[in-house]
């Protein structure tokens, strides 16, 4: 075929498909060629530069930033939300909003949700979830002890109950502290039948919503009393710990820290956490950058939900 005529055919097929919005079968009839030939012509239109694709992201949408961050951290997906200001309050609100939308968009009715209960970001998520008859899950399970030593003792339970109500699921609580006073006390608490009933559900969790902590506990966690003393945190820092998931501490490369304090934590074991099919990290803020990177490098999360300020800081850090 004459090269010029062939390019005319390529251009004509491209015009009919992208400008006139004709289906390939209709183009084949118009040009008196096969549908397979139309497909070949359209592919060549791309290859020859006759057709180019340009995507203009609306303000507040960051697909390129999300893709760069996912590639840099080795994650399946990153969700970066717009944020009005680089302040803790604005960042928590932004992340909570994004996490609520993500859950509403991806939740399946047979999902068993695991919840790290002492997280301000997850608290913000629960406040932004909308009642929706189509939003359904099977169970919501606390992955970390929920009792507190202060007036906030019902916050973790309230968070679990609220999310379970919004998704029409049954709630399963951890009516013990997240931190026992000793290894012996931890074993006693874990042996209680009502705790064992919840622990047995850990292996059924299909989606884990995880706050990512730092050595310096958040105000939310500190108020609960479910944290180590300053001396114990200093001891963890000496081992290289930079962050935690469900009070299981890891270093900057994501390796779990082997420390005697682990024997006092009442939460999902790291080996069981690794088996959960979808692990969603919900975190942001300048002070959490190194912890987020460690959680990603260690494979403790598959997806990160964060804000644009934190996303930029992570890329700068890397």
N, C-alpha and C positions, 0 to 999 in steps of 0.2 A: 504494500500500500504506500502511496505517496506520503512521505513524512509530514508534509504540510497539511494534507487532507486528514491524516491520522490525528494530528494535533487539534485540527478543527473539530473532529469527532469527540476527542477527549474534553475539549472546552465546552462543546455543546451539551454533552452528558452532564458535566459539572454544573452548568447553568440551569439545566432542567431540574437537577436534583436539589441543589442548595438554594437557588433563587426562586424557582417556580414551585418548589416543594413537592415534586412529583415522585411517586414510588418507582422503584427500579423496574418493576414489571411494566409500568406505564411508559417508562423511558425506552425500554426494549421494543415495545410496540411502535412508538413514535419514530425511532431510528432504524427499525427493521433489523435489529440484531438480537442475539440471545441475552437472557438475563445475566448469564455468566460473563458475557462480554461487557455488559454495563458495569458490573462489579469491578472488572479489570480496568475499565476506563476511569472509574472514580478513584481507584487506588493510584493510577498513574497521575491523575490530576494532582493528588497530594505530592507524589514523588517529584513531579516536574515543577512544583511551586505555583501551579495555576490556581490552586486553592490553598489557603493557609488558615489556620485556626488561631484566633486571638480571644483570650478569655480576660474579661475585665471584672475583677472581683469588686463587689460592692464594698463601700466603706465599712470597716469593722469585721470583715471576713479575711482570713489569713491562710489560704491554702498553700502558698509557697513556703511560708514560715512553718506551717505544720509539717509539710513534706521534708523540709530540711532538718527539722528537729527529730522527726521519726527516724530518718536515715542516720543521723549522728548518734542517736541513743539506741538504735537497734530495736525500735518498738514497732508494733503492728500499726498503731494509729496514735496521733496526737490531736487533741482538740484545743485550739487556742481561742479564747474568748476576748472580746473587747473589754476594756476596763477604763473607767472614767478618770482614775488617778492612781498614782503609785503609792497607795496607802494600804495598810493591812485590812481595814474595813472594806474598802472598795474591792480589793483583790479577793477576799473571802466571798463577798457578794457575787462577784463576776464568776468565780469558779463554781459556786453553788448553782447559779443560773444555768451554766453550761452543763454541769453534771445532771441536773434535773432534765434538761432537754435530751441529753444523751440517753438517760435511762428510759425516758418516755419513747424514744425512737427505736431502741434496740431490745427492750425487755420482751421475753417470750413467756407465755403463760405457764410453761413447765419449769421455769427457772427457779432455782433455790438461791436466794441472795444471801451472801455472807457480808457482815457489816462490822467494820472496826469502829466501835461505838463512841470513842472519845475523840471526835474530830469536828472542829468548828466548820470546816468546809462541807462535811456531810450534813451537819446541822443546817447550814445554809441551803443545801440541796433539798432537804426535807421541807423547808419552809417555802420553797419555790415549786415543788411538785403540785400539779393541779389534779383535783379529783377527776377521774376519767374512767368511765365504765369499761373502756376497752383496755385499760392498763391493768394487767394481771400477772401474778407470779404465784408459785406454789407455797413457798415459805420464805421468811426472813429470819436469819440466824445470827445471833451475836457471836463474833469470833474472839472477843476479848472481854474479860470480866467487867461487869458493869456497875457494881456497887461502889459508892464513894464514901469518904470519911468526913464529908461536909454536908452543907445544906443542898448541894447539887446532886445528892445521891440518886435522884430519879431521872437525871438528864439522859443517861445512856438508855435507860428503859423507855423513856418517853420517845426518844429518837427512833428506836427499834419499833415501838408500837405505832408511831405515826406513819412510818414508811410502810409497814405491813398493812395498815388500814387503807392507805392510798392505793396499794397494788392488790388489794383483796386477798392477802396471803395470811397464813397463820404465823404468829410471832413465836420465836423460841429464844428465851433469855438466858443470860449467865448471871444468876443471882449470887455472885461472889465478887470479891474485889479483883481487879486486874493484877494486883501486886500483893502477894502474901508476905507475912512478916518473916517467914523462914521457909526453907525447902520442905521441912516436915509439915508445916501448916499448909503449904501448897498441895502436897499429896493428899492430905486429909480433905481439903476442899474439893479437889478433883475426884475423889472417891465417892462424893455424895451422889445418890441416885439422880436427883434433879439436875445436877451438873452433867453427869454422864449422859443423860438423855439428850442434852444439847450437843455435847462433844461428839456423840455418835453421828450427828447430822453433818459434821464438818466434811465428811467424805462425799456427801451428796451436793455440796455447794457447787453451782455451775458458774456463778458470777460473783466476784468479790469486789466490794466497794471499799477502798482502802485509803485512809489518811496516811500521809507520810510525815513522820515526826523527825525531830532533831534531838541532839543531846540536851538542848535547853527546852524543857517541856513547854507546850503552848499554855496560855492562860486557862484554856478549857480543861486541859489535862491536869495542870498544876492544882487547880481548885478542887479536883476530884480526889487528890491524894494518891492517885495511881501512878506514882513516879518514884524514882530512886532519890536518895539523899544527894547533896552536893558532892560529898566524898565518894559516893558510889558512882556518880556520873563522871567524876574526875578519873576514877579507876577505869571506867569504860573508855574514856578519851585516850588514856595511855595505850590501850590496845588498838587504837585506830578507828574506833566507832565514830560515824558521822550522822547516822540516822537510824530510824526504825520503822517497821511495819508491824502493827499489833504488839508493840513493845519487844519485838525481836530485832536486836541491833545488828547493823552491818557496817562494813568499812566503805571507803570511797570507791572500791571496785565491786561492791555488792556482796562481798563474802561475809557470811554470818559470823559474828563474834562469839568465840567460845569463851564464856565467862561464867563463874559460879552464880552470878545474879540471875542467869537464865532459869535456874531451878526454882525461882520464886515467881515467875511470870505465869499467869493463868490465861492462856490464849492459844490459838491454833499453832501447832508445831510447824516449823519451816518446811519439813518434808511433806506435810499434808497441804500446806499453802501452795507448794509448787505444783501439786496435782490439779489445782482448780483451772478449768479451761479458759476462763476470762478473768483477768485481774486488772482492775481499773484503779489507777492511782489518781487521787484528787488532791492537788496541793499547789501552793504558790507563795511567792514572797521571796525577797532577797536572801533571807536567812535560811531558806530551804533549798537553795540551788544545789549545793553539794549533796544533800540527802536525796534529792530527786534523781540526780545523776547516778548515785550509788544504787538506788532502787532499780533504775533501768538497767544498769550494767549487770547487776546480779540476777536479772530476769524475774524480779519479784513483782513487776507489773508488766502487762502487755500494752496497755493504753494509758496515756497521760492526759488528764484534763487540767489545764492551767490558764493563766492570763497572758496577755501580750508582753507585759513588762518582764515577767519571769521567763517567758520563752526566749526573749532577746538576751537576758542575762545568762541563761544556760548556754546558748550558742557562743557568747563571748567567752564564757568559762572554758568551753571545749576548744 
